[in-house]
């Protein structure tokens, strides 16, 4: 668990790069990490997960501007999720799969929360990764009866692909119909792609559970936030993708 948490801290640091750069169409490889305020490059010793934030007291060494607490939260959250996954699944291939899934969901949670964007690199790329991983780790499916003559890994990949489509396409259809009737967008394509990714990783049944958890969390928290801040419920854009990610993260920890 300790080793998994350390890997989580490192992954969390990289996820912070993705969360900032992908919505801005910047490379996550180059240049090196820099301060978003003054643009100065960050030295390696100021870029250590959690430790550097504490040493610098949450401020840039060069311009002294406040560093968003999101950087710290992402690193600690990813470390905790990796540790919990290792505890739940041990040193196994499923643990690797769910750590990758958690990392994708954490990044998408924050890009949607901060920018209302769900980058294709994470949604479509995540779906491709989930489909590849379904070959090594079986996806629970309801369709094995139709593919009983095929090998295990082919059945798993088919279940993953069907689950991704079954979870995303009906929701897209309902969103399209709502948009035609109400003349406003109800659900972005990013949310549809995210549902496809969730379905590919989790399978249909667990994917539906993630959708239910996300919808309930979004309804409760979203309505409470709108009421508390006195925003217009008719025009406020709720980051539904963030709530979907929250629900999806919970499922491998509680439902298997």
Secondary structure as the mmCIF struct_conf table of DSSP 4:
data_model
#
loop_
_struct_conf.conf_type_id
_struct_conf.id
_struct_conf.beg_label_comp_id
_struct_conf.beg_label_asym_id
_struct_conf.beg_label_seq_id
_struct_conf.end_label_comp_id
_struct_conf.end_label_asym_id
_struct_conf.end_label_seq_id
HELX_RH_AL_P HELX_RH_AL_P1 UNK A 2 UNK A 21
HELX_RH_3T_P HELX_RH_3T_P1 UNK A 22 UNK A 24
TURN_TY1_P TURN_TY1_P1 UNK A 25 UNK A 25
BEND BEND1 UNK A 28 UNK A 31
STRN STRN1 UNK A 34 UNK A 34
TURN_TY1_P TURN_TY1_P2 UNK A 36 UNK A 38
HELX_LH_PP_P HELX_LH_PP_P1 UNK A 40 UNK A 40
STRN STRN2 UNK A 41 UNK A 41
HELX_LH_PP_P HELX_LH_PP_P2 UNK A 42 UNK A 43
HELX_RH_3T_P HELX_RH_3T_P2 UNK A 44 UNK A 46
BEND BEND2 UNK A 48 UNK A 48
TURN_TY1_P TURN_TY1_P3 UNK A 49 UNK A 50
HELX_RH_AL_P HELX_RH_AL_P2 UNK A 51 UNK A 55
TURN_TY1_P TURN_TY1_P4 UNK A 56 UNK A 58
STRN STRN3 UNK A 59 UNK A 59
TURN_TY1_P TURN_TY1_P5 UNK A 61 UNK A 63
HELX_LH_PP_P HELX_LH_PP_P3 UNK A 65 UNK A 65
STRN STRN4 UNK A 66 UNK A 66
HELX_LH_PP_P HELX_LH_PP_P4 UNK A 67 UNK A 68
HELX_RH_AL_P HELX_RH_AL_P3 UNK A 69 UNK A 89
BEND BEND3 UNK A 91 UNK A 92
HELX_RH_AL_P HELX_RH_AL_P4 UNK A 93 UNK A 115
BEND BEND4 UNK A 116 UNK A 116
HELX_RH_AL_P HELX_RH_AL_P5 UNK A 120 UNK A 136
BEND BEND5 UNK A 137 UNK A 137
HELX_LH_PP_P HELX_LH_PP_P5 UNK A 138 UNK A 140
BEND BEND6 UNK A 142 UNK A 142
HELX_RH_3T_P HELX_RH_3T_P3 UNK A 144 UNK A 146
BEND BEND7 UNK A 147 UNK A 147
TURN_TY1_P TURN_TY1_P6 UNK A 148 UNK A 149
BEND BEND8 UNK A 150 UNK A 150
HELX_RH_AL_P HELX_RH_AL_P6 UNK A 152 UNK A 182
BEND BEND9 UNK A 183 UNK A 184
BEND BEND10 UNK A 186 UNK A 187
HELX_RH_AL_P HELX_RH_AL_P7 UNK A 189 UNK A 202
HELX_RH_AL_P HELX_RH_AL_P8 UNK A 204 UNK A 229
TURN_TY1_P TURN_TY1_P7 UNK A 230 UNK A 230
TURN_TY1_P TURN_TY1_P8 UNK A 233 UNK A 235
HELX_RH_AL_P HELX_RH_AL_P9 UNK A 240 UNK A 254
#
